[in-house]
Amino acid sequence: MNQEKILNMVDHTLLGVASTWEEIKQILDDAMKYKTASACIPAAYVKEAAEYVNGKLAICTVIGFPNGYNTTAVKVFETKDAIQNGAEEIDMVINVGALKNKRYQEIEEEIRQIHKACDGKILKVIIETCLLTEEEKIKMCEIVTKAGAEYIKTSTGFSTAGATFEDVALMKKHIGANVKVKAAGGISSFDDAEKFVSLGADRLGTSRLIKIMKNIDTNTGY
């Protein structure tokens, strides 16, 4: 798989707490240059970013991030606000504590409500695999499928670990036909990215691949 095709599957990401507009703008410029699937940025920058890219790039943002324990009402409001401001993709974090308490119906209903608030835009559900047992990961594959979200996503990148090959393979095995997998966190090379894709990932959350490309371009004079 060539680098261009891999980059087309990337959500180029900057979610650091101290991210400035200049840094966000650089992320947007790079994402447009290398034709990534989207740029994933903090909600506070969505409106400005959507105006800046003017339809040339999908803007993605995060909801209930990074801990996921906001109430459903808060997450729904965040989602509606982000969509109104120009977000085309939403990455939400589940309430991991609710999952460990086996409140499955509550989690499914939250995803359904947020999906409805997306108003036809793409919803990715972050389950934070590093905090889950295999049984919990499989259960979330079932819940996300039933709730109708477009993607299940491994990680926020802000917890104890990111995506693993094993988790992506497991999720691909247990999701429904209409659900895709996003691997995020710790994807540091094109070889890693290609392996994740071969195991079933349809989207990759990372900023490192663009950094690699920029280094290549600098060294070759582009």
Stockholm file with secondary structure:
# STOCKHOLM 1.0

chainA/1-222         MNQEKILNMVDHTLLGVASTWEEIKQILDDAMKYKTASACIPAAYVKEAAEYVNGKLAICTVIGFPNGYNTTAVKVFETKDAIQNGAEEIDMVINVGALKNKRYQEIEEEIRQIHKACDGKILKVIIETCLLTEEEKIKMCEIVTKAGAEYIKTSTGFSTAGATFEDVALMKKHIGANVKVKAAGGISSFDDAEKFVSLGADRLGTSRLIKIMKNIDTNTGY
#=GR chainA/1-222 SS CCHHHHHTTEEEECCCTTCCHHHHHHHHHHHHHHTCSEEEECGGGHHHHHHHHTTSSEEEEEESTTTCCSCHHHHHHHHHHHHHTTCSEEEEECCHHHHHTTCHHHHHHHHHHHHHHTTTSEEEEECCGGGSCHHHHHHHHHHHHHHTCSEEECCCSSSSCCCCHHHHHHHHHHSCTTCEEEEESCCCSHHHHHHHHHHTEEEEEESHHHHHHHHHHHHHTC
#=GC SS_cons         CCHHHHHTTEEEECCCTTCCHHHHHHHHHHHHHHTCSEEEECGGGHHHHHHHHTTSSEEEEEESTTTCCSCHHHHHHHHHHHHHTTCSEEEEECCHHHHHTTCHHHHHHHHHHHHHHTTTSEEEEECCGGGSCHHHHHHHHHHHHHHTCSEEECCCSSSSCCCCHHHHHHHHHHSCTTCEEEEESCCCSHHHHHHHHHHTEEEEEESHHHHHHHHHHHHHTC
//
